């Protein structure tokens, strides 16, 4: 009796497994087209396509301006830790506070990022056109204004391209595309502006004040060559940083402070 009961139990298990396998096969067969296109990326809508196409170059541009003092190709810079860092406040004279070099720092950074990724944006829209034409769509694409904006905790690329996709009775229209990057360059550059204000007035800035007020901020001031100071602002939570150079209130060799001149 026990052997017969075991056989019945095994048969029941096999029947249940068979039902599960058949049901699974039916589900896979039913959704196979969707699964296939999702895995191959074919289900990306135009907005997702542009986001994924531009995102890496967008990040690279933001990271570059962040570690080089707000410029893609610094012109007046100091070499520090194998990086050319732009002077955002500078004087070539002794004993004098520096002059702010980028009074509209936020706008300068936005312009630098825009110029850096301009070609990549055009290439991504060209690739988008080709992708949908291969799918049998008629594509109407018109270039538009590109706007890069620094906002709290985000860098935003607004691309005012006009796109119309037509396939039979299916018509899709897009008036603009927005690419978001989570990065607090807005906050860090705002703190940099405050430091530049102190440097231009008094020839120095106290970093501990900023760390007291912004608890997630690490603010460092490092000595550079030829009287330069390197400010490094780092968000402890995200690791995002902004660093820039200052040359202000420089004293000749042998004079460490005003009292030494007396």
N, C-alpha and C positions, 0 to 999 in steps of 0.2 A: 504493500500500500504506500509506503514512503517513497519507493522508487517511482511509482506511477504519479504520485503527487509532485515529485520533483520535476518529472517530465512535463506535467501540465504547467507548472510554474515557469519553466524555461520557454515553453511554447508561448505563454502569455507575454513574457518579456520580449521575445522576438517579434511578436505581433505589434507591441507598442513601439519598439524601435523602428519597425518597418513603416508604421504610420507617421512617426516623426520625420523619418528620412524623406518619405513621399511628400509630406506637407512642406518640408524645407525646400525640396526641389521645385515644387509648384510656386512657392514664394519667389525663389531666385529667378525662375523662368518668367514670372509675371513682371518682375521689376528689373529684369536684366538690362533693358535699354537705359533706364534711369541710372542704374548702378554703373554701367559702362561709361556713360557720358560724364557722370560726376567724377569718376576716377580719372578720366582723360582731360578734365577741365573744360569740356565742351558746354557745361551748364552755366559757366560764368556769364553773368550779365555784363553789359559794357562798363558799368561803374566798377564792378569787382575786378574786371579785366585791367582797367587803367590803374586801380589801386595797387594790384599785385605787380603790374609791370613797372610802375614808377617807384614803388616803395623803397627798394634797396638803394637806388641812386639818390633818392630824397634823403634817406638816413645818412648816407655818406657825405652829402653836401652839408647837412646840419652839423655832423660831427667835425668836419673839416673847419668850418667857420668857428666852431666852439673852441677848438684847441689852438686856433691861430689868431685870436683876437678879433674875430668878426669878419675876416677877409679870406677869400679863397686864395688869392695870391698877394701876400703882404708886400708892401713897398718900403715902408719905414719900419724896420723890425729888428729884433734881437734874436740871436740863436740861443735857445734854451732847451736842453734835453732833446737835442736833434730835431727841434721844431722851430720854424720861423714864426715868431709871435709879434703881431703888430703892436706898435706903440699907439695907445689910445689917448695918451696925454704925454706931451714931449716938450722939452726945451734943450737947446744946445748950449745954453749959457749956464754959468755957475751962479749959485746963490738964489736962483729965481724959481718960483713955482712953474709947473708945466702949463702948456696950452692944450686944451682938449682938441683932439684931432678929428673926432667924429661926434659933433654935437647932436646929431640925429642918428644915434647908434642903432636903434631898432630898425629904422627905415634902411639904413646901410646894410644891415645883416639880411633883411628881406630881399633887397636887390641882389646881393651877392649869391644867395641861394637860388633865386630865380634865374640868374644868368648861367649858373653852373648846371642846372638841370633842364635848361631850355631845349637843347637838342634831344635829350632823352624823352621829354614829353612829346615832341613832334614824332619821334621814332615810334613811340608806343601807340599813338593815334594812327599812324600809318599801318602798324601791325594789326591794330584792331580792325581797320577797314579791310585788310586782306583776309583776316580770319572770317569775317561775316560774308564777304564775297564768295569765299570757298564754300560756304553753307548755302549759297544760292540767293542771298539777299542783294537787293539793290541798295547801295550805300551812298548817302549824301552827307558829306562832312565838310564843315566850314571852320577854319581856324578862328580862335577868339583870344581875348585878353587872358593872360596868365597872371594871377595875383598870389603872392606868397605872404602870409600873415603870421606874426607871432602873437599867440594868445595864451592866457593862463593855462599852463600844463599841456599845451598843444602847439604844434606848428601846422598850419593849414595851407594847402595848395588849392586854390579855386581856379578851375580851368574852364573858361567860358567858351567851350567848343560846342557847336551845334551839330547834332547827329540825328539822322533819320534813317531807319532801317525798314525796308519794304520787301515783303515776300508774300505775293498773292494779296489776300485781304488783311494780312498781319502788318500793321504799321506801328513802329515804335519811334518815339521822338524824345530826344534828350537835349536840354538847353545848356546844361553845365555839368561839370564833374568836380567832386570834392575829394581830395586825398588828405587823410588825417595821419599825423604822426604824434604819438605820445612823447612829448619832450618839454621840459620846463625851461627852455632857453629864454622865454619871455621873462620869467622871474629872475634868472641868473643875470641876464643883461641889464635888468632894472637895478639890481644891486651893484653891478659894475658901474652904472651911471652915477650912483650915489657916491661910490668910492672916487670916481673921477672928479666929482665936485669938490671933495675934500682935498684931493691932490692939487687941483688947480688953484685953490684958495690958500692952503696951508703947507703944501709940499709933502703931505703924508696923510695916511688914513689908518685908523685903528681897527684891525679886523675882528677883534674880540667883541666889539659892539654888535656887529652883524650876527655873530654866532649866538649871542645872548638873545637877540630878537628873533632870529630864525633858527629854531632848535634842530632842524634837519640839515643845516648848512655847515659845511667845513670851509673856512676861509683861511687861505695861506698867503703869506707874502715872502717870496724868495729873492735873494740877491742875484742879480744878473751881471753881465759884463758892462764896463764903462758907465757905472752909475745907474744901471737899469734895475727896476724892481719888477718881479713877475707876480701878479696876483692870480691865484688859482681858486676858483669857487666851485665847490663840488656838492651836489645833493647827496646826502648820505643814504637816502632811501632808494634812489634810482641809479646813482652812479653818474648821472649827467653832470657835465662840467663846462665851465667857461673860464678861459684864461686869457690874460692880456698883459701887455707891458706898459710901464710908466717910467719916464725919466724926469724927475722933478727935484728941485732944491738940492742939486748936486754940489758937493764941496770938493775942492781940489785935493789931490793926494796929500795926506799929512794933516788934513783938517776934517775931523770926524763930526764936528758940530760947531755952531756959531761961537760957543764959548772958547773953542780952541783958537779962534782968530784974534782974541783979545790979547 
